Amino acid sequence: MITKIVRVDSKNIDNDIILEAGKVIKTGGLVAFPTETVYGLGANALDGEAVKKIFAAKGRPQDNPLIVHISDFESIDKVAACVPKSAEKLAEKFWPGPMTLIMEKKAIVSDITSAGLSTIGIRMPSDEIARELIKAAGVPIAAPSANISGLPSPTDIERCIDDLNGKVDYIIGGEKSEFGLESTVIDCTTNPICILRPGAITLEMIKSVEKEAYIDPAVMDKPKDNLKPKAPGMKYKHYAPKAPVKIIEGDFQKTIEKINEMVQNYIGEGKKVGIMATDETKDSYKNALVMSLGTRKDIYSIGKNLFETLRSFDDKSVDIILSESFEESGFGVAVMNRLNKSAGFDIIKV
């Protein structure tokens, strides 16, 4: 397959490109496109055969449900069998934006899209290119992240090309993703509502609308083998680079000392070590490839850079990645959720 690759200026969108890509979606093809969270790989959510192509291109397990992307509020009723009051209030407050709401689905949405579930996650992205593409397609777009399943999600066009060139019909490049982590997923079929995947719309923000909202306790734990996921990323190992990741968690100074000790041990084994640090600690490490995620004063910058930094260590062919941990509050909950999964929950407490 020859993949058409184009770049679009989000401030001056080329309508001809969007119309062409929209036609690809409408006629059963695959298009990778930018969103404010990560880049997505889209197909017609109503066409089961088209959606199957997403699973094939990514190598994604078919029991892992996809999120349906819409361009406007009116489209909710086209895919949701009923819209709970909680979903209405959250959509009014946080859409368009990095939030997915799980509701009972209409039969028009393919069971392939929902992985056989009676529910579906629905999102309205804030990225202008994404919304224009959905409008041009004239159908809701099912879209997971635009990468090989299990690898860190792409936040720019280059990583989409690395993973999907020759496997999809079209790749649209825009700006680097604003948040760098996937959307917050909220189950609105329960009372109280429950967060199944943390993201940029934090628990504290959600509680301002639904005060009884809570995070599923399983979110930060290693998933059970028999789990039937209601949201993407709940069951399988995700966000993992080729090199194994270990998280060192604890007192600031003890963390630095432990990482330096581990570096020396790995060097003794002939291994090339990568360290995922911050602006505050990057000069505290020696004899390893050190990359900073940003400053601890801005957890959103840490999240934005997480996946690309993990990918960059693969570019440098490191054998092991050692990472500092972050406070699990606010957006830090989402950061640690992704980091824990990238490490397969291999956490060393000091």
Disulfide bonds with the S-S distance in Angstrom:
none
